[in-house]
Amino acid sequence: MPKISRKRSKLERKAAIALFLYAGVIVGFTFLVLRFTAWRQSEPDAEAPFYAGLPGVNISHLPPAAASAVVKKLNLQRCHCGCLRSVAGCRNRHDSCTDSIVAAQAEVNAAVPH
């Protein structure tokens, strides 16, 4: 009986080692596949352009310094429509966006001297 028990324990040990090694190979291969596909670092996007105007928004009644400050602020502020652009970028490239026109008009109204 002890001889069979010893053979069985040797066999179980070899099976455990093989299982451990196979699992390691599978996990390693999975990480390699993910590293070169889904986890690949994307190229950084080019810097967003700076827009000097706001189509559809009247800023002509603002003093030049205030108009410049509003345009600069709207070039930095993100649009709420989900386009991942600035409000100024959305106004220049996405004419139908109502969120950007509301945000731009609110900034212009806030900059009007009283």
Secondary structure, 3 states (H helix, E strand, C coil): CHHHHHHHHHHHHHHHHHHHHHHHHHHHHHHHHHHHCCCCCCCCCCCCCCCCCCCCCCCCCCCHHHHHHHHHHHHHCECCCCCCCEHHHHHHHCCCCHHHHHHHHHHHHHHCCC
